[in-house]
């Protein structure tokens, strides 16, 4: 008597993101064991990430270097300038990169932190006299040449503009002192209400070093490498008070700190963390937002020797963090957490995205080795993006029985010009069989629901296909996946897996 086909319908494959921690035999089918160059789109589907369109046409000043940091200056009169750093220079512009470095000012490193404050842009880097720009000054100049300059500006690696002044820390000779400027005058470092605080006796775990600063919920947050200090009353720093400490958790890199509206994200030695908004209870609970990839991300952190970078985009609902040594970006979807408290995450194995800046209009600028790019389209400059997805091992609730895979019926949305290799394999061999589909051969099928009712009119919509793939071979567990070279929008709607259950093995 013939057997009935058993079916696993993976709705929204990879919707729960990458999981490299749980057993591949027991994790939910909505996880992915590989999710490369993907995002979770607004419809809850695993979709191709966007690439970048290169804006720079003249990168002569960049030489063979790359853009290590980008900053959008803007003032109250509407003046805007895009500054970037690379090739030991301060650069301005996007289409043509112009050398804006002050004359007779020698730079040998590019790890600048740039902030806007009171209609000025300030540039800080450890071991260098700070620089300043305003539309009135008309050029980037040494801070000592500013008409309001007083005292000696600290040559710190971290600067924060908050509570009406600049806050600076992490100088070459002092990593446990935070300095602040006079009220509303970022060039004044003596007199008025300027000052400093020595944190040497305050760290909860003994010696520590300031890595980053943040202002959140009317608090000054001081990130050390291994601990965190929280001060209240920073609007009057001479009398501000220590209200909380977090031992054992710190920030590993200055530029991983990002505000996400209701919280602050940062990378620690154990992965991505966030502050809870319960300071009124005198506690700052920490969440392990990267627990689904904990082993992988900790391993990458331990090998990291470069300057990490990150960006938060409310428009895309993601936090990106780039690890230059591993040439890897992790994309954390911040629309919400899973039941275990982790963010959904995907991996972008890229080397072209070196730094980021989100502009006030929501655009994301990307620092590359060719200049400044804009996060848009589905090509990395002119190179196509390779999307990869693989499921956990599917056992059909019968792990000891042989599975004879008969058919795959994936549903793919978009990707009208893409070629997709659908994959299936067995057990843990790592080998896969494949069936290649050219979406161009499937014509123009309309995907109902791809437009928003009441906003867009229903037209032909986005293409979708549901190929019927005959499969071969057998095993006790089945892995399905797809690899696609994309150049436009593409997402995976569902994956139907049909199999016969054989004998117990």
N, C-alpha and C positions, 0 to 999 in steps of 0.2 A: 504494500500500500504506500502510495506516495506521501511524503511528509509535507506539512504546511511550512511555507516560508516564514521564518521569524524576522521581525522588522525592528530596527532601532531608528527612530526618527529624531535626529539631532536638530532641534529647532534653534536657530541662531547659533551655529557652531562657533566656539571660541568667545561667546558672549561674556563669560566670566573671566576671560583673559588668560594669560600665561600662568601655568602652575608647574614648577619644577621641584616642589617639596613633597607633595603627597605621592603615594603609590599610584602608578599609572593604571593599576588594575582596580583601584577602589575609588578614584576621584570621579566626580560628576562629569558626564559627557559634555557639558557646556564649557568645560575648561579646554585649554589647548596646551599641548606639550611643546609645540613650536608655534610662535605667532610673530613672524618677522615682517617688518615694514607695514604694520597694521595699526589701525585705531579702532575704537568702538564708536560707530557713527551715531547720529541722533536717533536713528531707528532701532538701535540696539544690535546692529549687525557688525561683524568683523569686516572691516573695509580697508582698502589701500590707503595709506597715508598720502599726504600731499608731498610734493617736492619743492624745489625752489627755482624761481626765475631770476637769472643774474641781472641785476640792475647796472652794475659797473661795466662800462665800456672802455675806460682808461684807468688801469691799475698800475701804471708805471711806478708810482711812489711806493707801492706795496712790495715791489721786487719779487723775490721768490718766497716771501713770508706769507702769512695769512692774517685775517682780521681776528684779533684775539678778544676784542670787546667793542661794543657798539652802544651809543647813547644818543637819545633824542633830547636836545636842549630846546626849551620853550620858555617864553616869558609872558608877562601879563599883557604885553602889547601885541601878542600874536607872532612874534619873531620865532623862527625855528631853524635849527641847524642840526644836521646829523654828524656827530663826531664818532670816529673809530680809532683804534690803535693797532699798529702792526709795523713790522720792519723798523722798530725802534723810533717810531714817529707818532705824533698826534696828527690824524688825518681828518679832513672835513669833506662833506659831499657824499653823493651816492653814485651818480653816473661817472663823474671824474673825481678821483680821490686826490685831494689837494693837501700838500704838506702844510699843516698849521702849527708846527712846533716852533716855539719862540727861538729867535736867533741866539746863538751862543749858549744853547741849552742842550746838553748831551744826554741821550737816553740809551740805555743798554738792556732794557727789559720792557715788556709790554703788558704787565699785569695791573693796569690802571683800574681804579674804581672811580666812576664819574657820577655826580649827583647834581640836581638842580636845587638852588636855594636863593630865594629873594631876588629873582631875575638874573641870577648868575649861574654858570656851570662851574663846578669845582672838580679838579682832577687830583687824585691822591694815589701814591704808590710808595711802598716802603723804600726809604733811602733817597728820595727825591724831593726837592722843594716843590710844594703843591703849586698847581697852575690854576688860573681862573679865566673865565671868559664871560663877557656880557655884550649885548648889542651896543652899549655905550662905549665900552672899551674898544670894540671893533676887532679884537684879535685875542688869541690865547696868550696870556702873559704870566710871568712869575707872580706869585701871590704877594711877594715883597714889594712889587711895583704898584700894587693897588692903592688908591688914595686913602683908603681906610685902614691900611695895614698897621698893626701894632703887635709888639711881642715877637715871639718866634713860633711860627706855625709848625705843629708836629708833622714829621715826615712819616705818617702812618700808612698802613696798607688797607685800613678799613675806615670808611667815612659814612656817616648817617646824617641826613638832614631831617630833623624832627624837633618838635617843641620849641620852635623859634630860634634854633641855632644849629651849628655843625658839631657833631660828635666824632672824635677820631681816636683810633687805637692801633696797636700792633706796629710799633716802630722797631727799628733794627736793634736798639739797645734796651727797650722797655716794652714787654708784652703783657704787663699786668696793670697798666694805667690807662684810664679813659680820660681824654681831654675834651673840653667843650669851649666853643667860641663865645664871644659876647652876644647878647640878644640881638637878633636880626642882622648881625654884621659878621659874615663868614670869614672876613679877613682880619678880624680883631682877636688876638690871642693873649692880650693882657688888659688889665683894667676892666671896668664895668662889672659884668656878671660872668666873665670867663673864669675857667678853673679846671680842676682835674680831681680824680679820685684814684687812690692806690688800692687795688683789689687783692694785694698779696695775702692779707690776713683773712680774707672773706671767702675764698674758694672752699667749697665743702669737702673736697677730697685732697687738700693740700695744694701743692703747686699746680698751676694751670696757666694757659696762655689765651688771650683774647683772640678769637678768630673772626667773629662777626658781631654786628649790632643790629637790633631791630626795635621798632616802636610799634606797640600793639596794645589796644584796649587801655590806653592811658598809662602804659608801662614802658620802661626802658629795659629791654632784654639783652643781656650780655652773654654771648655764646663763647664758652671756652672750648678747648679740644675735648675735654672729658666731663664738663659740668656746665651748668647754666645758672646765672644770677638774674634776679628780677628786682628792679627798683621801681618804687612808686614816688610820684611827685617830681618827675623829671622836668616839669615846667619851671621849677625853682630848684635847680640842681644842687645848690649849696646846702639845702635841707632835705634832699630826697632820701628815702629810707629803703633799706633792703627788706623786702617782704616775702621773698621765697627763694629757695635754692633747689636745684635739681642735680643731685650727684649721679655720676655714672653714665650720663648721657650728654654728649656735646655735639659740636658741629665740626665736620672734617674739612669744609671748604667754604670760604666767604661767599662765593657766588652761587651757592645752592640754596640760599635763603630766599624765599618768595612769599609774598602776601597773597592770600587767596580770598580776601574779603573778610571772612569770619575766622580765619586762622592763619598761622604761619607755618610753612613747610620748610624743612631743612634736612640735609643728609648727615647722619651720624655714622659712627663706625659699624653700627649694626643695621643700617638701612635707613629708609625714609621715615621721618617722624613728624608729628604735628602737635601743637599745643591745643588742649581743650580750653573752652571758654568758661572755666569755673573758678576764676581767680578769687571770686568773692568767698570761696570756701578755703582759701589759702593753699590751694594745691593746683598743680599743672599736670594733669594726667597725660601720659604719652601713649600714642598708638603706634604699633608697628604696622605701617601702611604697606610695607613691601614683604610681608611674611610669606606670600606665595612664591617668592623667588629668593628667599633669604640667603640660602647657601651660595647661590650664584652671585648675588649682588655684594655680599660680604667678601667673596673671593676677588671680585673686581676692585672693590675698595682697597683691599690689602695690597693689590699690585699697582694702584694708581700713584703716579709720580708727577702728573701734570696739573694744570689749573682747570678744575671742573667748571662747567657753566650750566645755567638752567634758565627756564622761562615758564611763566604761568600765563595761559591764555583762557580767559573766560569765554571767548567766542568759540573756541574749540574744546573747551572743558578738559584741558589736559595740563599737566606739569611735565616738562621735558627736562631730563638731566643727562648731560654728556660727560662720558669718561674718556678723556683723550688717549690714555695709554692703551685702552682696550678698543678704541674707536667704536664705542657702543653708546647708543642713547636708549634709555628706558622711558617709555611714555606711560605715565600714570593717568588714568581716567578719573577725574575728580568730581563727576556727577553724583557719586555716592559710593559708599563702601559695601563690600560683600558681608555676608553673615558673620564671617570670622574677623571683621574689622579691617580687612585689607582693601586697598584700591585694586581695581582691575588694571592690569599692566600688559604692555606689549613691548617688543624689543625692535630697535632699528639699528641693524649693523651697518653703520655709515661712517665715512671719514670726511664727508664734505661739510657737515654742520659743525663749525668750530665755536661759535658764540651766538648769542641771541639778544634781541631787544624787542619788546612789544611796544608799539607806538600808541599814541593816544587814540587813534582811529581804529585800533584793534589789529592792524597789520603786524605781522611778525617779520622782522629783518634778521637775516642769518649771515654771520661772518664766515666766509669761505677763503680758500687759497687763491681765488680769482677776484675777490672783492666782496661786495655786499649783495646778497640775494633777498628775494621776497618769498615767503612761504605761500606758494600757490601752485596750481596745476598738478600734474602727476608725472613730472620728469625732474630728475636732479640735474638742473641746467639742461643738458641735451641727452642725459643718460636715462634709460628707462628704469623703473623701480621693479624689483623682484619681490613679490609677496609670497609668503610661505605660511601654510597652516597645516598642523597635524593634530589629530584627536588623541585622547587617551586610549589605552587598550580596551576594546569593547568585548565583553564576555557574554552578553545576553543572559546574565544571571545564571550561567551554567559554566563556570570556569574550568571544569574538568572534562567538558565534552568538546569534540571536534567541531569546528565551524567550517562549513563549505560555502564560501561567499559566492553568491549568484549575481547580484546586481548592485550597482550604485546609482542613485538618482539625486544628484546635487541640484540645487537651484541657485543660480548666480545672477546677480543684478548688476547691470551696467557693463563696462568693459567691452564696448562694441568692437574695438580693434585689437583686443587682447587674444593671446593664445594661452590656454590653460592646460596644464598637465595634472589630471586627477590621479591620485596615488592610492594604493592599498598594499598593506603588508601584514605579516602574521607574527605573533608572539614577540620576541625581542631581537630578531635577527638584524634589524636595521635595513634590510633589503626591501625594496618596494617594486611592485608592478605599476604600469602607468598607461593611461589612455589620454591622448592629446586632443583637445577640442579647440577649434578656431571659432571664436564667437561671431566672426564676420559671416560664417556659413549659415548662421541661424536667422538671418534677416532682422527685421525690426519689430520685435514683440513688445507690447506695451505692458509695463508693470503697474497694475492698479494700486493706488495708495502711495506712490512715490512723491506725488505732489500733495501739498497741504490743502485740505478742503476749506473753502472760504477765502483762501489767499491766492492760490494759483488755479488756473483753469485746467480741467482735465484735457490733456492733449494726448499725444502718442506716448508720453511718459518716458521712463528709462527702460532700456532693453533688459529682458531677462531670458534665461534659457534653463531648461531642465533636461539635460541629456540622459539617455537611458544606456548605462554602461554595463556590458557583460564582463564578468570578472573570472578569475581563475585561481586555482590552488586552494589551500586550506590550512588551518591552524587552530589552536585553542583560544586565541584572542586575535582580534582584528584591529588594525590601525588604518584610518582613512585620512586623506589630506589632499591638498592642492598646492601647486606652485604656478604662479602666473607672472609673466612679464607684462606690466601694465603701463599704459600711457594716458589713461583717463579713469574716471571713477569706476570702481569695481568693489562689490561686496558679496559675501556668502550668506544666503538667506537660510538654507537648511541643507541637511545631508541625510537622505534616506539610505539605510544600509539593509539589504535583504540577504538572508543566509539560511541554509539548512543546518540543523543540529544533527551531528553524527554520533558515533560511538563514544563511550567514555574512554579517555586515554590516561 
